[in-house]
Amino acid sequence: MMSSIETEKMAQALPVSSQSDDGSTKSKTEEWHPFDLINERNGKRLSLFLVVLLVCFHTARHQLLPYDSCQALLQDGHYHGPGAWQPDGCTMHHYSLKDTLSCFQDKRVIIVGDSRMRQLYFSLVKKLTIQHIEEGKIHSDITHHEKDRNTDIEFWWQPELNDSTIEVYKKRILDEERKPAFVIHGLGTWTIKLNHGSSEALQQFQTNLTKFAPVIAETARQTQVIWMLQAPVQEELLTPGRNMITNERLQLYNDAAEKQLSETGIVFWKSAGLASSQSYENTIDGLHVSNEAIQTDVQILFNRFCNAVVDPSDATCCAKPSPDMTWIQKGTFAFFVANVFLAIFFKIQSQRRTTSSNSNHVDAEAANHVTANHVTANNVTANHVATNHSNTKEEPHWVDTAYRCTSCLARYGLVMAYVYLCDRTDLFPKRQKYYSSFYFFFSLFMGFVISLFLHANTKKPTILNLDQTKEWKGWMQLLILIYHYLGASKVVPIYMHLRLIVASYLFMTAYGQFCASWDKNKFGLARVCNVMFRMNLMVFFLCLVMDRQYQLYYFVPLVSFWFLIIYATMAIFPRVTRQKAEESSRCYLYMLAKLVILVVIITCLSFSQVTFNLMFEWWPMNQLFCYPGTSIYEWWFRWNLDKYIIPYGMFFGFILLSSKSSKWLDDSHSGDLFSLVKTILVYIIAAAVLLMYSYHLYQCESKPTCNAVHSYTSFIPVTAFVILRNTSGFLRSRFSVFAAWFGDISLELFISQYHVWLAQDTKTLLVLLPGFPTLNLIVTTFIFVCVAVEIKDITGALTSIAIPNEPKKLYLRLALFSILLAFLLIYTTFYH
């Protein structure tokens, strides 16, 4: 016979049935639906599976098919669009004259061949000098000398391969004391033209290649030699005197060169032919390649020979090998690995403790049940005690807390490992950005359409309510992501609109923090630590794992700095809140005086860069705010762009909350704020302001010109948007669920995009699925968003653990973190 306790447990385990109106019996347990599988948890599981699968795939690919980016640079590629050449699996840097200074210092370069090679010579020289270079059909040798750099660029007129070519190589390379840094040789069209495309000429060319092979092999042992395969011609544009130069004959000459010289140690340059055949520009005469193709060829050469010297941050072709991990990086990963084992240990301990506790609890319940059968007089008192006991919130056991902490850090370690693989190794290929106006505005349009279908009513239709601010942040973050992915920073109007988005985010930060202090009286060290911990945890780990400076992730330092300024402004004497202002109207004047003083201080700093630098150039501040290396200018530039939007956001919050407290404005309902006529008038004015400001941005000629006035005018469109979004009750009471969801993880998206969606610190794009650009975008975006969600979840959990409410514990942990940070700063300053 079962006991009453066992019967009760069985009853609780069974679903409860009820009778519906039609008499049928239904279970109260909700029916399962396939769409129930679509949630954040399963999304993260799927992304983890994809990451493991992709890591295994690319690891096997590297083992079975070794990849050489230098070789790939000369072998294959394609155009994203006009002038945008993309090598196979790596990224190129666009070289300017300044970039090449160190690369060609004390170098000698030789280009050998016919008029096509002369075209390459002149294009190369023009990139290496500020002198005016006269071109001409010179059938002779040419030499350009750069005295300041001791650089010689030579062109040898050798349109055919014969004994003369062999003698020139022996005399001017092999017997010369000053060896060239590299030699580029290419020919074939003149032999075809002079011999009218005869087969005998091809046979003689093959014979000459056989004789030439030992000489070029010896040359290749002393310097780098590149054989430039002949690019196709545009046969329809050739003159009658050149119509025998067909692409079929050129291919025969290319095949002969590859066959006869394959064992000499030289490198064959095939991508030049692809660049010519895929060029968006036509050639002038059908024979010489287009200007677009020849400029691509020059950039390929620069990347081939200069990347290892210049080490540009946006290039992976022929780049320097990844540096060895620093002690800080090794220590950070060791810390994460240790947390994996600690999490397993604490999980076992927690399960043992739970099993023991449940056993004791069952015994106690059985004893209480027996006692309750004999006690009748004290039923009311017993029930009262039991109720009070059930309402008492028990503190989690330290073992459970330790497991939560170590498991979260272990999960963080997995995320950081993926980040490191994506952006500090060559496991995954990289791709260059390419801006397209169509893709940019089409992406915005699609996001807008999706937002229209995924919307909901907000629970609290106040001005700038929580759902609305999340939606605003989400929209801004989506635009930032599209902007970075397509490399739209080159387009000045779009760049200035992005600057307006950053100003809007800072406006909301100032408004939200002001409301928290003024309206909700949120002060104290715990609040400061909580906010700073949430904003900076991921950046802290990224700086350690990626060996990067804090200022690289400029937005987090910027928001953190302004948060501290806002908090200090609200917290210093006299501390003013809404409650105090209602008791004494002088508090309103105190608040206005604080804002005025803040504006005055900001203005003084903005007009005195020397004073500003003195605030941040001393140690250890310079380690946090200098980027790159020792320059404070980047921090000054970021701070100066939006210096007035912060006090304006606080002022806006002050006016709005004061108006609602004084009953001048009522936004507690879901109706319009004003009458119909006033609402229409307000909408016309606000929309006109936004359109005029946008028109002003589209008239910008340069970034410096528009940046100069941005900080003084950005509050105008921000205010106009707030008015447009909130005047109508219909718009104020609704929000886009799609945009608000992204807004909830906006900070995590902004930071993690640097390394797991983009690459090379946002300069290039990550490629997980080579050869499938659309599918690659879908997969990388899915994993990237899941990473952001995971980081937000972990950060929230760690914040609740790391920031206690007890002052003593908080002071102790803050002291420990200060010691750790001081150690890291000292190490990076003096030993790194």
N, C-alpha and C positions, 0 to 999 in steps of 0.2 A: 504494500500500500504506500503511495507517494506521500511525502510530507507536504504541509501547506506551503512551505517556501518553494519547493520544486514545482508545485502546481502553479504558483504565481509567476515563476520565471517562464514556464511553458506558455502561459496565457499571454505574457508580454511579447513573446517571440512570434506569435501568430498574428497575421493581419486581421484587422477588425472589419467585419462586413456590415453593410447597411442596405436597407431596401430603398430603391429609387421610386420615383413617382409612378413609373409604369409597372411596378411590382417586381422588377428584376433585382437580383442581389449583386452589388458591386463591392469591390475591395477598396478600402480607403487608401491602400498603397497605390501610388501613382503608377500608371502604365508606362513601361519603358518605350522610348522612341529613339530611333537611330540618331536624331539630332542631339540627343543628350550627350553623345560622345564628343560633340564640338564644344570644348571648353578650354580654359587656359591650361589646366593641368595636363590634359591629353595633348594639347598643342606643344607644351614643353617636352613631353615624353617623345613625341614624334620628331621634334627638332633634335633631341639628343640622339635618337636613332640615326637620323640623317647625318649628323656630324660624325658619328662613329663610322658610318658607311663611307662617307666622303674621305675621311682621314685614311681609312684602309685602302680605298681605291687609289688615292694620289700617292700614298706610300708605295704601293705595288707598281704604279706607273713609273715612279722615279727609279725603282729598282730594275724593272724590266726594260724601260725605255729611257736611259739616261738623257737628261735635258741640258743642253749648253745654250745659254741665252745669247752668247756672242755669235755662235753658229746660227741660231734661229734668226737673229737680227739680219743676217745676210741671205737667209734662205727663203723666208716666207713672210707674208703680211697682206694687209688690205687697207683700203681707205674707209674710214667711218663716214667721211664727207669731204668736201673740198679742202685740201691741205692738211687733212688729219690722217696721217699714216699710222697704222697699228701693226707692229711686228707680232709674230706668233708667240704668244705666251709671256711677253714682257713689255715694259713701258719705256718710252724714249723721253729724253729731256730736249727741249727746244733751245739750242745754243745761240747765244748772242756773242758779239765781239768780246765783251767783258769776260764771259765764261771761258773763252778759249785762251786767255792770256797765259795761264799756268800750264795748260795742256801742250801748247806748241813752243814753249820756251826752249831755246837751244835745239830745235828739231829741224830735220831735213826730210822733206816729203817729195816723192817722185811719182809723176803720173806719165804713163807711156802709152802711145797709141795714135789714133787718127783724130779727125775733127770732132768726133763725139767725145773723146777723152779730153780734147782741148776745151770743149764746152764745160765739162766737169771741172777742169783746172780753173777757168775763169770764175766759175761760181764759188769754188772753194776759196780762192784768193780774196774775193770781195767780202767774204765773211770774216776774214782774218785781218783786214786792214781798213783804215779810214781814208786811205788814199783813193783818188779816182783812177780806176783801171780802164784803159782803152782796149776794147776787143777788136779783133780783126782776123781775117782768114790768112793767118801767118803759117806757112808750111815750113816752119823751122822751130828750133828749140826756144823756150822762153823760161826765164828765171825771175822770180819775185823774191826780194830780200827785205825782211823786216829787221832794221838795224837795232831797234830797242830790245827786241826779243831774241835776236840772233837766229831768226827763223828763215829758212830757204824753202820755197815751194817751186819745184822744177817741172817743166813739161818737156818731154822728149818726143819730137815728131818722128814716129816710127809707124807709118800707116800699114806696113806689111811686115810679116815675120820672115826674116831672111838672115843671111850671115852677118849683115850690118847690125842687126839687133843683138846677136850673140856677142859681137865685139864690144858694143856699147855697154852691155851688162858687165863684161869682164873688166873693161877699163874704168868705168865710172862708178861701179858699185863694189865688185869683188876686190879690185886693186886699190880702191880709195880708202883712205884712213878714216874719214868721217862717214859712217854708215847711215843710210836713211832710216827714219823711224818706221816707215812703211812704204811699199811700192804698190801702185795700182796699174794694172796692165789690161788693155782691152783693144781688140781690133777685129777686122773681118769684112767690113763694108767696102773698103777700098780694093781689096783683093777680088771681091765679087764684081765690083764695077769695072776695074781695069781689064779683067779677063772675061767680061760679059757672062758671068755666072757659069763658066765651063766646069765640067767635072774634072778636067785635068788640073785646074787651079786648086780644087779641093784636095786632090791627091797630093799635090805639091805642098799644100798647107799642112797636111798630115805628116809628110816627110820632114818638113821644117820643124814641126812640133817635137818630133822624135829627137832631132838634133839639139833642139833648144832645151829639152827636159833636164839634162844633167846640169846645165848652167843655172836654170831657175831653181832647181833643187838645192844647189849650193847657196844661192841667194837666200832661199827660204830658211836655211839653217842659220843665217846671220841676221836676218830681219824678217818682218812680216810682209808677205806678198799676197796680194789679192788679184785674182783674175776676174775681171768684170765681163760676164757673159753678155752677148749682144742683145739689146732690147729690141722688140719688134718695131717695125716701121708702119706708117700709115700709107699703104700702097696706093690708095686713091689720090694722095697728095704729092706723090713723087713726080719729078720732072721726067721727060722722056730719056734723058741721059742717065737716070738712076733707076729706071723701072725694072732693071734686072735684079735689083736688091729686093728680093722677096723674103717673106718671113719663113718660108719653107727652106730656102738656102741658108738663111741665118741660123736656123735651128741645126742644120747639118754641120756648120762651122762650130757651133756651141758644143754639139755632141763630140766632135773630133777633139776639141780642147779638153773636155772633161775626161775623155778616154785616155789621151796621150799623157796628160799631166796629173792624173789622179794619184800617182805614187810619189809626187815630188814634194809634198808637204805644204803646198799652197792652198789658199782658201778660195772657193768659187763663190762669186757674188751673183745670186739669182734674183734676189728681191728687187734689184734695180730694174730688171725687165718687167716684173709684176707692177712696180710703181708706174712705169711708162705705159703699160697696156691698160691699166685701170684708171689712169689720170682723167680728171674731169675736164682738162684742157686739151685742145688739139695742138699738134705741132705746127710750126710755120711752113716747113718744107716737106714734112713727111718723114725726113731722115733723122734730124736732131730732135731729141726728146723735148717735151713741153717744159715750160718754166716751173710748173708745179712738180713735175717728176724730178727735175734736176735739183730743185731745192730739197726735195725729199731725200735724194741720194746724198747730198751734202750733210744733212742732219744724221743720216744713217752712219756716215763716216765719222762724224764727231762723236756719236754715241759709242761707236766701236772702239775708238782710240782714246777718248777723253773721260769716259765715265769712271774708270778706275782711278783716274788722277783727280778729277774735279769732285767726284762723289756727289752728284746732284741728288737731292732728297726725293725727287719724283721719278727717278729712272731706276729700272731693275735690269735692263739689258746691259750685259758686260759690267755690272756694278761690282763694287768691292764685296768680298765675302762678308756675311753677317758677322759682326764682332762677337767674341766670346762673351758669355754671360758674366756680369759683374758679381761681386760677392753679395751685393744687396739683392740682385735678382735670384741668385741661388738660395740665399737665406729666406727670401719670401716664398719661393716654391717649397722649400723644406718646411716652412711653417704651415703651409696648406696641406702638405702630405702628412705632417704630424697630426693635424686636426682630423684627417680621415681615420687614422688609427684610434685617436681619442674618441671620436664619435662612435666607432664600433664598440669600444670598451664601455663607454657610458650607456650605450643602448643596452648592452648585456646586463649591466648593473641595474638599469631602470626596470628591465623586464623581470629580473629576479626580485627586486623590491616590490613590484606590482603583484607578482604571483604570491609572495609572502603576505602582502597586505590584504589581498583578496581572500586568502585562506583564513586569516584572522578575522576578517569582516564577516565571513559566512558563519564562523563559530560564534561570533558575538551576536549575530542576528538570531541564530537558533536559540541561544541562551535568553535573549530578550523576549523571544516569542513564547518560551516556556513560562517565563516570569509574568508575562502579560496575561496569561490564562488564569493566573491566581490573583492578580491585582485588579480590583474593580473600583476601589474607592478613589484611587488617584489617577484615573484615566485622563481627566482634563489637564492636570499638571504635567503628566507624561507627554501628552500631545503638544503642549506648549513648549516644553523643553526641546522635543524633537524638531519642532518647526524652527525654533531659534538656531538650533545646531545646523539645520539644512541651509539656512540663509547666510550662515557665516562663511565668508570667502577664505578658503585655505591658501596659504602661500605655497607655491610649487616647491617640491623638494629640490635641494641643490643639485642632486644627480640629474633630475629632469632638465633643470636650467642649463647645466653643463652640456648635456646632450644637445639641446636646442642650439646652444652657442657653437659648439664644435661642428655640428652637422651643417649649420649655415655657413661657417667658414670653409668647410670642405666643399660645399656646393660652389661657393665663391671661387675656390681654387680651380674647380673644373671650368668655370667661365673664363678665368684668367688664363688658363692653359690654352683654351680655344682662341682667345684674343692673341696670345703670343704666337701660336701656330699661323694664324691668319696674316699677321703683320710684321713678324720678325724672323720669319723663315721663308724659304722659297718652295714650301710644300704646295701652296696654292698659287696658280698664276695670277698676274695682275693685268689690268687693262686700262688704257688711257680714257680720260673723259672726252666727251664730244658734245658740244652744245648745239641743240636744235630748237628753234623757236616753236616748231610744231609739237615736238615731244613735251616741251615745257608747258605750253598752254593746254595741250590735250590732257596732260596729267592733272592739271588744276581743274579742268572741266569735269573729268571723271570723278575726282574727289568731291566736287560740289554736287554732282548728280547723286552719288552714293549717300551723301549727307542729307539730301532732300528726302530720301526714302527711309532712312534710319533716324527717326527723331522721336521725341517723347515730351511729355509735359513735366515741368519742374515742380517740385513739391513746395518751393518757396519762391514766388515770382517777384522777388525784390530786385532792385537795380544791381547789376554785377553780382548776381547770386552765384553760388558755388558751381552749379552745373554750367552756367554761362561762361564763367572764367575758365573752366576746364575746356569747354568747347573752343574758346578763343585761343588758348594755348595749343590745343590740338591742331587747329587750322594753321597757326603760325609754324608749328613744328613740321607739319607735312610740307609746307612751302619751303622751309629751310632744307629739308631732306631732298626735295626735288632740285632745289637750287644747287646744293653741293654735289648731287649725283651727276648732274648734267654739266657742271662747271660753268654756271651762268654768271660768275663773278666778273667775267670780261665784259658783260653787257651793263653799262653804267645805270640805265634806268631800273633794271631788275636789282642791281646791287643796292641802289638807294631805297627801293621798296623793302629790301631785306633789312637795311639799317632801321627802317621804320618799324619793322616787326620786332627787332631787338629792343627798340625803345618802348614798344607796347608791352613787352614782357616785363621790362623793368618798371613800367608804370603800374602794372598789376602787382608786382612785388611790393612796391612802395605803398600802394593802396591797401593790399591785404595785411601787411605788417602794421600799418598805421591803425587799421580797424581792430586788429588783435590787441594792440596796446590801449587804444582810446576807448573802444567799446567793450572789450572783454577783460581788460585789466590784466593782460598776460605779461608778467615780468618775472625776473629771476634767472639765476645762473642755469638752472635746469632747462629752461626754455631756450636759452642761447645755445647751450650744448646740443640740445635735441635738434634744432634747426641746422646748425653747422655740421653735425654728424651726418644727418641725412643727405645734405648737399655735397659733402666732400668725401664720403667713404669710398666711392668708386674711383674718384680721381686720385685719392691717396694710394690705393692699390695699383692703379694704372701707372702712376709715377714710379713705383717700385718695380713693377713687373716689366714695363716697357722702357725703363731707363729714360724717362722724359721729364722735362721740367713742368712744374705746376702751372706756369703761365701758358703752356701749350693749349691747355683746355681753358681758354681765356674766359669763357662764359661763367664757369663756376667761381673762379676768383672774383670776377666782376660782381656777381650776385651776392657772394659771401661778403665782400667788402661793403656793398651798399646796405646789406642787412644789418651789419654791425653799426653803420652810420645811423640808420633809421632807429635802431634800438637805443643807441646812445642818446640820440636827440629826444626820444620819448622818455628815457629813464632818468636823465640828469635833472637836477633841481631847477625849477620847480616841476615835479612830476604831475602831469595833468591828465585826467581821464574824463570820460563823459559824466560819471557820477559826481566828480568834484566840480565840473563846469555847471551842472544843474544846481549845485548848492551855491556857487559863487560865479557870477558872470565874468569876473576878472580873469578867470582861468582861460576864457576864450582869447583874451589879449595875450596871456602868457604863451599860449600855443602859437599864435600868430608871430609873436616875437621870436620864438624858437625857430620857426620856419624862415623868417627873415635873416636871422643870424646864420643859419645853415646856407642860405643862398649867397650871403656875403662871403663866407669862408670858401665856398666852391668857386666863386668868381675870382677871388684873390689868387687861389691856387691855379686857376685856368690861365691867368695872365702872367704867372710867374712860374715857368717850367723849372727854373733853378730851385725854387722852394719846394716844388713838388718832388723833384729828384732827390733832394736832401732827405725827404721823408722815407724814401724807399731804397736808396742806394747803400744804406748801411747794413752790415751783417746782423741778423740773418734775413732781413727783409729782402735783400737783393737776390737771395737764393730762391725766393718764392715768386718775386714779381719781375725779375729780369729774364728776358727771352729775346733772341737766343743768346746764350752765354752771358754777356755782361751789359747788354743794352736794356735800358729802361723805357726806350721810346715806345715799344709795342704796348706796354701797360699804360703809358701816358696817352697814347692814341685811343685805346679802347675806353679809358675813363673819360676822356675829354669829349667823346662823341655824344654821350648821353648824360652829361653832367646835370642838366636842369630838369630832366624828366622825373628824377627821384623826388626832389622837393615838390614838384607839381603833383605827382601822384599822392603825396601826403596831404597837400593842400586840397586836392579834389576830394579825398576821403573826409577831411575835416569839414568842408562845406556841405557835402552830401549828408553826413551823419548829423551835423548840426541842424540842417534843414529838416531832417526827419524828426529830430528831437523837439524842434520848435513847431512841429505840425505844419510847416510850410510846404512839405512834400509828403505825399502818402503813396508808398509803393507796395503796401501790404496786400493789395488786391491784384487781380489779373486783368484789370481794365486799363484803358489809356491813362496817361498821367495828366493830360490836358484835354480840353475840348477838341472836337473834331477839326474845327478851323485852325486852332493853334497847332494841333498835331501835324496837319498837312503843311502848314507854314514852316514849322520846325524841320520837318523832313526835307522840304525843298532847300532850305538854307544849308542843312548838314550835308545833304547829297552834293550840292554845288561846291561846298568847301572841299569835300573829298575828291571830286573830279578835278577841281582846279589845282589841288596839291599834287595829284597824280600827274596832271599835265605838266606841272612845274618839274617834276622828277624826270619826265620823259624828255624835257628840254635840256637836261644836264649834259654838258660837254665833257666834263672830267670829274673824277671822284673827289679830288681835293677841293674843287670849287663848291660842290654841293655839300660835302662834309663840313665846310666852314660855316654853313648856316643851319645845318641839320639840328644841332643841339638847341637852337633858339626857336625853331619852328615845329619840331616834331610833336609838341603837345596839341597842336591845332587839329591834325587829322585824327589823333587818338581821341580827343574829345568829341569830334564829329561822329566817329564810329560808335562811341558809347551812347551818344544821343540817338543815333539811328537804331541801335540794337535794343534800346530800353524804353523809348517813348511810347511805342505801341504795346499794348497789353498782350496782343496776340503773339508778337515776336518775343516779348520779355518772358512769357510763361512757357516758351518752348525752346528746346535745344536739340542739337544734333548728337545722338548717342555715339555715332561713329567718331566724330571729331572729339567729343568729350573723353572717349576711351583713350584715344591717343594723347589727349592733354593730360590725363592722369599719369602717364609715363613719359611725359615730354622731356624731363631732365635726363632720364636714363637713355632715351632715344638720342638726344643731342650728343651725349658723351660717347656712347657705345658705337655710334656711326663712324667714329674716327678709325676704328680698327676691325670691325666685323661686318661692315657693309661697304665702306670705302676701305682704302688701304694707303700705306705710305703716309700716315697722318693726314688723311683726307685728300691727298694729291692724286690718287689713282683709285681704280675700282677693283674690288675683290672678285675673282672668278673661281667658282666652285665647279661649274660644269662647262669646260671649254668647248667651243663650237656650237653652243646652244644659248645665244644671248637672252632670248625671252625667258626660257626656262631657268636660266641662271639668275636672272633678276627676281623671278618668283621665289626660288629656293633661298637665295641669299637674304631676301627681304623677310621671308617667313622666319628663318633662323635668327636674324637680327632683331625682329620684334619680340620673339620668344626670349632672347637673351635680355632684352630690356625689361620684360615682365618679371623674369627670374631675379634680376638685380633689384628691382623694386621690392619684391616680396622678401628677399633676403635682408635688404637694408632695413625694411620695416621691423623685421624680427630682431635683428641685431641692435637696432636703436632702443627697443624696449628693454633689452638685456643690458646694454652698455651704459645707458643713461638712467641711473636710479633717481628716485625722488628724495631719498635720504641725503641730506647735505654732506655728512661725513663720508659716505661711500662715493658721492660725486666728487668731492675734493680729492680723495685718494686716487680715483681713476683719472681725473684730470691731471694730477701730478705725474702719474705713471706715463700717460700719453705725452706730456710735455718733455719728460726725460727721453722717451723714444724718439720724438721729433727732433730734439736737440742733438741726439746721437747721429741721426740720419743726416741732418744738416751739416754737422761737423765732418762727418765722413765724406759727404759729397763735395765739401769745400776743400778739404786738405788732402784727401787720399784718393778720391775717385778720378 
